[in-house]
Amino acid sequence: MIRTIIAKHSSAVAGVLSSVSILSAAVLLTACSGSPTPNYYTLASKVSPLPSSKVRVIEVLPVGLPDRINRAPIVIQDAAGKSKIMENERWTSTLGAELRDNLSAGLQQKLGAVDRYNSGMVGGKVSYRVATDFSHFDIINTPDIANKNVEVSVAWIIKRNDPNITLDQNSTQNQQLACRMTFTQPVSGKNNQIQDIVTGASSSLSRVIDAMALSIVSLDAKTSPNIIGVICS
């Protein structure tokens, strides 16, 4: 009699556990199927070669960027400063890495130069080290919520390094130039889709690359830069 009761109890427990397992699996499958697959984007600057460039070696350092936007998810802010983190709309890496890599690629194409930062190239040639700090690279919702802007504020320092010149008190061979620019780039596109935002961000970075390349060429030619929208000293 006792064995019969125990057997029936064990069978009931097994049935309950089996039902719980099936229910858990169903919930897990539902949760997985309900999670959208993230979309990934990358900046793609468009530049044209600068015929006047005689620069052959550059060194583009990692950029400075505020922590609030230096992340993989795209961040959209409103005019009041409230941020929305788009977890399913992401850069392929952190925004800081995207900016540095595209600055490097754009400047190499623009100047006809090689970036020795990751190339393993050793010294021996005149080079230009570029240190860049973005205090703003923000995607902003305007009061008209259908429109967005990319607001950019960036400063950079270019340092010329000639390994064949000994730096002394009177030397002017190893010079540096500090520049800064601030501008607002409207995001085009009637629907302001994420791809439109990425295109606007890419266009913003192209403007920075163009200005930066002209400042490097000016330092190389030992002339004062005259770049619209850019202040250098």
MOSULMO-V518640 format. One record per pair of residues at least 24 apart in sequence whose ideal C-beta (glycine too) atoms are under 7 Angstrom apart, sorted by the first residue. I is the first residue (numbers start at 1). J is the second residue. D is the distance in Angstrom with one decimal. If there is no record, write none. Layout:
i/j/d
I/J/D
I/J/D
This chain:
i/j/d
36/88/5.3
38/88/4.7
38/90/5.2
39/88/6.5
39/89/5.5
39/194/7.0
40/90/5.4
40/92/5.1
41/91/6.0
41/194/7.0
41/198/4.6
42/91/6.7
42/92/4.8
42/98/6.4
43/98/5.0
43/102/4.6
43/201/6.1
43/202/5.0
43/205/5.7
44/202/5.0
45/102/5.1
45/106/4.5
45/202/5.6
45/205/4.8
45/206/4.4
45/209/5.6
46/206/5.4
47/106/5.0
47/109/5.6
47/110/4.7
47/206/5.9
47/209/5.4
47/210/6.5
49/109/6.6
49/110/6.3
49/112/6.2
50/110/5.3
50/111/6.2
50/213/5.6
50/217/6.4
52/217/6.0
53/111/4.4
53/112/5.6
53/217/5.3
54/220/6.1
55/111/4.6
55/113/4.9
55/128/6.1
55/216/5.8
55/217/6.5
55/220/5.3
56/113/5.3
56/114/6.9
56/125/6.4
57/113/6.0
57/114/5.8
57/116/5.8
57/125/5.0
57/126/6.8
57/127/4.0
58/107/5.8
58/111/6.7
58/113/4.8
58/115/5.3
58/127/6.5
58/128/5.0
58/130/6.2
59/115/6.6
59/116/5.4
59/117/5.0
59/127/5.7
59/129/4.4
59/130/6.8
60/100/6.4
60/103/5.4
60/104/4.3
60/107/6.4
60/115/5.3
60/117/5.6
60/130/5.0
61/117/6.7
61/129/6.7
61/130/6.5
61/131/5.0
62/96/6.9
62/100/5.3
63/96/5.7
63/99/5.0
63/100/4.9
63/103/6.9
63/132/4.5
63/133/6.8
63/134/6.0
64/132/6.9
64/133/3.7
64/134/6.5
65/95/6.3
65/96/4.3
65/99/6.7
65/134/5.0
65/137/6.7
66/135/7.0
69/95/5.7
69/137/6.4
69/138/6.5
70/94/5.6
70/95/5.6
70/96/4.5
71/95/6.6
74/194/6.8
75/139/6.8
76/139/4.9
76/141/6.3
77/138/5.7
77/139/6.7
77/140/5.4
77/141/6.8
78/141/4.5
79/140/6.8
79/141/6.7
79/142/6.7
79/143/5.9
89/194/4.9
95/137/6.9
99/134/6.6
99/137/6.9
99/205/6.7
102/205/5.6
103/132/6.5
103/209/6.4
106/206/7.0
106/209/3.8
107/209/6.1
107/212/6.5
107/213/5.9
110/209/6.1
110/213/4.2
111/213/5.6
111/216/6.5
123/163/4.7
124/163/6.1
126/160/6.9
126/161/7.0
126/162/4.8
127/161/5.1
128/158/5.5
128/160/5.7
128/216/5.3
128/219/6.9
129/159/4.6
129/161/6.4
130/156/6.0
130/158/5.6
130/212/6.8
131/156/6.5
131/157/4.8
132/156/4.5
139/197/5.7
139/201/7.0
146/192/6.3
147/192/6.8
148/187/4.2
148/192/5.5
148/197/6.2
149/184/5.0
149/185/6.5
149/186/5.6
149/187/6.3
150/185/4.4
150/187/6.5
150/200/4.9
150/201/5.3
150/204/4.6
151/184/5.3
152/182/6.8
152/183/5.7
152/185/6.7
152/204/5.1
152/208/6.8
153/182/4.4
154/180/6.8
154/181/6.1
154/208/5.7
155/179/7.0
155/180/4.0
156/212/6.0
158/215/6.1
158/216/5.6
158/219/5.5
160/219/5.8
175/219/6.5
177/215/5.9
177/219/4.7
177/232/5.8
178/232/6.7
178/233/5.5
179/215/5.0
179/230/5.5
179/231/6.7
179/232/4.1
180/231/5.5
181/211/5.8
181/229/5.4
181/230/4.6
183/207/6.7
183/229/6.1
